[in-house]
Amino acid sequence: MPRITFYTRANCHLCDSARYVLERALVDRTDVAVEYVDIDADTTLRARFSDHVPVICIDGLELARHRLDEQALLKALKARAT
């Protein structure tokens, strides 16, 4: 099962937009695990990502930063399934 890690922070309009795209793309899918990580809760993550959120990773590999393309997400998930 692919695991998506979504690095985010509060009051981030790009994070809100990317989360909307992610949730729309994954509606009714149970074959993908999603973990939302607030970078402000961890000083190491805050230093690593700073204002460069959201960052979306699939199985530890970065797929997108700032904006998430739904078709690119679906293509990446399909590639992980094969």
N, C-alpha and C positions, 0 to 999 in steps of 0.2 A: 504494500500500500504506500503510495507516495505521501510524503509529509511536507506540507507547506509551512514555512515559518514566515510570519508577517511582522517585521519590525516596524513599530509605530510609536507615536506619542500623542498626547492629548492636544486638542486645539490645532490640529494640522489638517488643513483643507485637502491637501494632496493625499493624505492618509485616508480621509473619509471617502474621497473619490475612488481610490484604489480598492478600498474595502468593499465598496458598492459593486465594482466590477468583479472582484473575486467572488463575492457571495452570489451574484447573478450567474456567474459561470458555473458555480458548484451547486446550484439549487438542485435538490433531489439526488445528489451524488453522495453515496456512502463509502466510496472507494478511495477517498482522499481525507487525510487527517490535516487539520489546520490548527496551528498554534499562533496566538497573537502575543507578541512580546513588547511591552512598554519599555523603550530604551531609557526613559528617565528613571526607572526603578533600579538601574544598574549603572554605576559610574563608568565601567569599562565599555559597555555598549553605547552610552551617551558620548563618550570620547571617540569611539570608533565611527559612529554614524553622524553625530552632531545634527546639523540641519538637513542631512541627506536622507530623509525618510519620505515615504515608506521605502523599505527594501523588502522584496519578496524573494524567498529562496525555496527551491524544491530540492529536498534531500541534501541540504547544505550548499547547493550551488545557486548563486545569484541569478535570478531570472529578470528582475526589473528593479529599477530605482526611480523614485519620484512618480512615475506613471506606469500603470499596468494595462497592457494590451490584451484584451480578452482572447483574441485568436492566437496570440503567441503563448498565452497560458495553456489553452486547450491543446495546442500543438506539442508543447513541452510535456504535458501530462500524458498525451498519447504516446510519445516517444519513450516515456518511463515505463509504460505498460508493456512494451514489446521487448 
